[in-house]
């Protein structure tokens, strides 16, 4: 049995920590949350030399061990609690060769915790470009560590890093400087009071508001009560500590690092002048978004058509090949069409995540945050609110979690409440199928009408979020002050491996997350649609034969009428008819009503629900899109999905709060049911009113 060691990847944001994590773990990684807290936890397995396995945890980015957010608290709590199952045998601190001075502050703090520590200097391929040379032996000697010079882009240094991790027991655990020199008397008294504890750990417990494992609780409480200094004095000591650390770092880099400014070449300033320009910056961002939506349509049409026809053929084959009965009916009319309703959108969702990943990897997304800050402030938000609003295009849940780095509670609460207006990938299947039914295929100036409609829906969602934020800013009487700080990383070509891993991970979590819900709902819907009470359902065949006795219908036509009669008088049909009066003014029939109700579990269930409903009793090898296009409006006659009803449905989904998971995460982040319930009621009512107005005006 091979030994497994715990490795913690730690570093400032934008140091390429994720690239190092991907280089070490590849596809052997998973993403979850820390127990009891909504902070993303990435972990993976790496095979090391001599049969050693490393359990690698990619900790949230942090600038120092002086925590100011939930993300940074996670890092401190793990490093201070030896009883935690993930406590690292070795810490790998990832730094960026261009920002070594700033990155080393965190490194010197971790060294003071006497954990075996390796320093990774990443992006080494940029050294010659930036005129940087490093004296590695000198730096290793003065920092009391081993250094791995790594370039994940050129795939250099990873083997050496694995070797260093394997030999972690040979690393020095001695601090590289004496931080207690900022107040020797105070630290001496602290050490005397708790002689069995590490001095710097005691200092962090006194100055930070963090939680620890139960085993340490009593002792931690005792340390936290050791307050011989006021908060102001402790703050001043923290500042002195930071200054002393930077003095040490400056002295070390004076000999260990040389920067030749004459050879440094930089296009960054020129690019920033264009991409963050107060006019051209917005124009470029708008054109990039438009290009993305056009590409989503153009590139994915072939694989989508293939998936659509394949599922239709599979359903037909199942029905014809397996013995007739309830199980075959469940497979052919429930499970296969339901899953087909989500699998068909994998190409478009994968392309969406592809583009988002490329924008983030290239460093452009930080420019968007900076560009938007001034505009955001008019709506009661900060530039940091743009990150949740933009990441909400993937999923509202991680987007709401991303609000944790907004210092002002008022700005954070407003961002949480308005983020669900942003069009998430769960809405994408609904938008795509409805747009394909009611918007023509034509083009204007090379851009498809369908792509422009999709772009417009994203802009409407973003606009609704901003208007709502402005109203909430005036309504909520919460006093708070904040400032905006954002780091502009260097521009770089996205790493192919990082982009691919992101697309696979995000698409997989979307499909499997949605797939479980859709599978369960498809089975329930099939049952409700296949069985019903009373004579109207049980004697459907006799009723239809009597009703159409004089019309000389073929066996196939009789079968279709029987299937329609059974569906309408099934448990599902009865439920749909009960809610139909409320939704008829919006242009929807009882079948769409069922899909609307079921999609409150998750928006993407809408298409799968309709696919299941339309498949029950159908023997035709038809695609989902064709079945929906063939639906007839029972009141007005003609196609059910017209321009008016389609636009009404698109607008309903643009504004309605239809995601139980999002409601749950809002409750957890705000620690109250008041806010998610208000979201549910207000957004749903607003969606209903807008959809009603749209249909009545357009019909």
Secondary structure in CASP SS format (residue, H / E / C, confidence):
PFRMAT SS
TARGET T0000
AUTHOR 0000-0000-0000
METHOD secondary structure of the structure
MODEL  1
X C 1.00
X C 1.00
X C 1.00
X E 1.00
X E 1.00
X E 1.00
X E 1.00
X E 1.00
X E 1.00
X E 1.00
X E 1.00
X C 1.00
X C 1.00
X C 1.00
X C 1.00
X C 1.00
X H 1.00
X H 1.00
X H 1.00
X H 1.00
X H 1.00
X H 1.00
X H 1.00
X H 1.00
X H 1.00
X C 1.00
X C 1.00
X C 1.00
X E 1.00
X E 1.00
X E 1.00
X E 1.00
X E 1.00
X C 1.00
X C 1.00
X C 1.00
X C 1.00
X C 1.00
X C 1.00
X E 1.00
X E 1.00
X E 1.00
X E 1.00
X E 1.00
X E 1.00
X E 1.00
X E 1.00
X C 1.00
X H 1.00
X H 1.00
X H 1.00
X C 1.00
X E 1.00
X E 1.00
X E 1.00
X E 1.00
X E 1.00
X E 1.00
X C 1.00
X C 1.00
X C 1.00
X C 1.00
X C 1.00
X C 1.00
X C 1.00
X C 1.00
X C 1.00
X C 1.00
X C 1.00
X H 1.00
X H 1.00
X H 1.00
X H 1.00
X H 1.00
X H 1.00
X H 1.00
X H 1.00
X H 1.00
X H 1.00
X H 1.00
X C 1.00
X C 1.00
X C 1.00
X C 1.00
X C 1.00
X C 1.00
X C 1.00
X C 1.00
X C 1.00
X E 1.00
X E 1.00
X E 1.00
X E 1.00
X E 1.00
X E 1.00
X E 1.00
X H 1.00
X H 1.00
X H 1.00
X H 1.00
X H 1.00
X H 1.00
X H 1.00
X H 1.00
X H 1.00
X H 1.00
X H 1.00
X H 1.00
X H 1.00
X H 1.00
X H 1.00
X C 1.00
X C 1.00
X C 1.00
X C 1.00
X C 1.00
X E 1.00
X E 1.00
X E 1.00
X E 1.00
X E 1.00
X E 1.00
X C 1.00
X H 1.00
X H 1.00
X H 1.00
X H 1.00
X H 1.00
X H 1.00
X H 1.00
X C 1.00
X E 1.00
X E 1.00
X E 1.00
X C 1.00
X H 1.00
X H 1.00
X H 1.00
X H 1.00
X H 1.00
X H 1.00
X H 1.00
X H 1.00
X C 1.00
X C 1.00
X E 1.00
X E 1.00
X E 1.00
X E 1.00
X C 1.00
X E 1.00
X C 1.00
X C 1.00
X C 1.00
X C 1.00
X E 1.00
X C 1.00
X H 1.00
X H 1.00
X H 1.00
X H 1.00
X H 1.00
X H 1.00
X H 1.00
X H 1.00
X H 1.00
X C 1.00
X H 1.00
X H 1.00
X H 1.00
X C 1.00
X C 1.00
X C 1.00
X C 1.00
X C 1.00
X C 1.00
X C 1.00
X C 1.00
X H 1.00
X H 1.00
X H 1.00
X H 1.00
X C 1.00
X H 1.00
X H 1.00
X H 1.00
X H 1.00
X H 1.00
X H 1.00
X H 1.00
X H 1.00
X H 1.00
X H 1.00
X C 1.00
X C 1.00
X C 1.00
X C 1.00
X C 1.00
X H 1.00
X H 1.00
X H 1.00
X H 1.00
X H 1.00
X H 1.00
X H 1.00
X H 1.00
X H 1.00
X C 1.00
X C 1.00
X C 1.00
X C 1.00
X C 1.00
X C 1.00
X H 1.00
X H 1.00
X H 1.00
X H 1.00
X H 1.00
X H 1.00
X H 1.00
X H 1.00
X H 1.00
X H 1.00
X H 1.00
X C 1.00
X C 1.00
X C 1.00
X C 1.00
X C 1.00
X C 1.00
X H 1.00
X H 1.00
X H 1.00
X H 1.00
X H 1.00
X H 1.00
X H 1.00
X H 1.00
X H 1.00
X H 1.00
X H 1.00
X H 1.00
X H 1.00
X H 1.00
X H 1.00
X H 1.00
X H 1.00
X H 1.00
X H 1.00
X H 1.00
X H 1.00
X H 1.00
X H 1.00
X H 1.00
X H 1.00
X H 1.00
X E 1.00
X E 1.00
X E 1.00
X C 1.00
X C 1.00
X C 1.00
X C 1.00
X C 1.00
X C 1.00
X C 1.00
X C 1.00
X H 1.00
X H 1.00
X H 1.00
X H 1.00
X H 1.00
X H 1.00
X H 1.00
X H 1.00
X C 1.00
X C 1.00
X C 1.00
X C 1.00
X H 1.00
X H 1.00
X H 1.00
X H 1.00
X H 1.00
X H 1.00
X H 1.00
X H 1.00
X H 1.00
X H 1.00
X H 1.00
X H 1.00
X H 1.00
X H 1.00
X H 1.00
X H 1.00
X H 1.00
X H 1.00
X H 1.00
X H 1.00
X H 1.00
X H 1.00
X H 1.00
X H 1.00
X H 1.00
X H 1.00
X H 1.00
X H 1.00
X H 1.00
X H 1.00
X H 1.00
X H 1.00
X H 1.00
X H 1.00
X H 1.00
X H 1.00
X H 1.00
X H 1.00
X H 1.00
X H 1.00
X H 1.00
X H 1.00
X C 1.00
X C 1.00
X C 1.00
X C 1.00
X H 1.00
X H 1.00
X H 1.00
X H 1.00
X H 1.00
X H 1.00
X H 1.00
X H 1.00
X H 1.00
X H 1.00
X H 1.00
X H 1.00
X H 1.00
X H 1.00
X H 1.00
X H 1.00
X H 1.00
X H 1.00
X C 1.00
X C 1.00
X H 1.00
X H 1.00
X H 1.00
X H 1.00
X H 1.00
X H 1.00
X H 1.00
X H 1.00
X H 1.00
X H 1.00
X H 1.00
X H 1.00
X H 1.00
X H 1.00
X H 1.00
X H 1.00
X H 1.00
X C 1.00
X H 1.00
X H 1.00
X H 1.00
X H 1.00
X H 1.00
X H 1.00
X H 1.00
X H 1.00
X H 1.00
X H 1.00
X H 1.00
X H 1.00
X H 1.00
X H 1.00
X C 1.00
X C 1.00
X C 1.00
X C 1.00
X C 1.00
X C 1.00
X C 1.00
X H 1.00
X H 1.00
X H 1.00
X H 1.00
X H 1.00
X H 1.00
X H 1.00
X C 1.00
X C 1.00
X C 1.00
X C 1.00
X H 1.00
X H 1.00
X H 1.00
X H 1.00
X H 1.00
X H 1.00
X H 1.00
X H 1.00
X H 1.00
X H 1.00
X C 1.00
X C 1.00
X C 1.00
X H 1.00
X H 1.00
X H 1.00
X H 1.00
X H 1.00
X H 1.00
X H 1.00
X H 1.00
X H 1.00
X H 1.00
X H 1.00
X C 1.00
X C 1.00
X C 1.00
X C 1.00
X C 1.00
X H 1.00
X H 1.00
X H 1.00
X H 1.00
X H 1.00
X H 1.00
X H 1.00
X H 1.00
X H 1.00
X H 1.00
X H 1.00
X H 1.00
X H 1.00
X H 1.00
X C 1.00
X C 1.00
X C 1.00
X C 1.00
X E 1.00
X E 1.00
X C 1.00
X C 1.00
X E 1.00
X E 1.00
X H 1.00
X H 1.00
X H 1.00
X H 1.00
X H 1.00
X H 1.00
X H 1.00
X H 1.00
X H 1.00
X H 1.00
X H 1.00
X H 1.00
X H 1.00
X H 1.00
X H 1.00
X H 1.00
X H 1.00
X H 1.00
X H 1.00
X H 1.00
X H 1.00
X H 1.00
X H 1.00
X H 1.00
X H 1.00
X H 1.00
X H 1.00
X C 1.00
X C 1.00
X C 1.00
X C 1.00
X C 1.00
X C 1.00
X C 1.00
X C 1.00
X C 1.00
X C 1.00
X C 1.00
X C 1.00
X C 1.00
X C 1.00
X C 1.00
X C 1.00
X C 1.00
X C 1.00
X C 1.00
X C 1.00
X H 1.00
X H 1.00
X H 1.00
X H 1.00
X H 1.00
X H 1.00
X H 1.00
X H 1.00
X H 1.00
X H 1.00
X H 1.00
X H 1.00
X H 1.00
X H 1.00
X H 1.00
X H 1.00
X H 1.00
X H 1.00
X H 1.00
X H 1.00
X H 1.00
X H 1.00
X H 1.00
X H 1.00
X H 1.00
X H 1.00
X H 1.00
X H 1.00
X H 1.00
X H 1.00
X H 1.00
X H 1.00
X H 1.00
X H 1.00
X H 1.00
X C 1.00
X C 1.00
X C 1.00
X C 1.00
X H 1.00
X H 1.00
X H 1.00
X H 1.00
X C 1.00
X H 1.00
X H 1.00
X H 1.00
X H 1.00
X H 1.00
X H 1.00
X H 1.00
X H 1.00
X C 1.00
X C 1.00
X C 1.00
X C 1.00
X C 1.00
X C 1.00
X C 1.00
X H 1.00
X H 1.00
X H 1.00
X H 1.00
X H 1.00
X H 1.00
X H 1.00
X H 1.00
X H 1.00
X H 1.00
X H 1.00
X H 1.00
X H 1.00
X H 1.00
X C 1.00
X C 1.00
X H 1.00
X H 1.00
X H 1.00
X H 1.00
X H 1.00
X H 1.00
X H 1.00
X H 1.00
X H 1.00
X H 1.00
X H 1.00
X H 1.00
X H 1.00
X H 1.00
X C 1.00
X C 1.00
X C 1.00
X C 1.00
X C 1.00
X H 1.00
X H 1.00
X H 1.00
X H 1.00
X H 1.00
X H 1.00
X H 1.00
X H 1.00
X H 1.00
X C 1.00
X C 1.00
X C 1.00
X E 1.00
X C 1.00
X C 1.00
X H 1.00
X H 1.00
X H 1.00
X H 1.00
X H 1.00
X H 1.00
X H 1.00
X H 1.00
X H 1.00
X H 1.00
X H 1.00
X C 1.00
X C 1.00
X C 1.00
X C 1.00
X C 1.00
X C 1.00
X C 1.00
X C 1.00
X H 1.00
X H 1.00
X H 1.00
X H 1.00
X H 1.00
X H 1.00
X C 1.00
X C 1.00
X E 1.00
X C 1.00
X C 1.00
X C 1.00
X C 1.00
X C 1.00
X C 1.00
X E 1.00
X C 1.00
X C 1.00
X C 1.00
X H 1.00
X H 1.00
X H 1.00
X H 1.00
X H 1.00
X H 1.00
X H 1.00
X H 1.00
X H 1.00
X H 1.00
X H 1.00
X H 1.00
X H 1.00
X C 1.00
X C 1.00
X C 1.00
X E 1.00
X H 1.00
X H 1.00
X H 1.00
X H 1.00
X H 1.00
X H 1.00
X H 1.00
X H 1.00
X H 1.00
X H 1.00
X H 1.00
X C 1.00
X C 1.00
X H 1.00
X H 1.00
X H 1.00
X H 1.00
X H 1.00
X H 1.00
X H 1.00
X H 1.00
X H 1.00
X H 1.00
X H 1.00
X H 1.00
X H 1.00
X H 1.00
X H 1.00
X H 1.00
X H 1.00
X H 1.00
X H 1.00
X H 1.00
X H 1.00
X H 1.00
X H 1.00
X H 1.00
X H 1.00
X H 1.00
X C 1.00
END
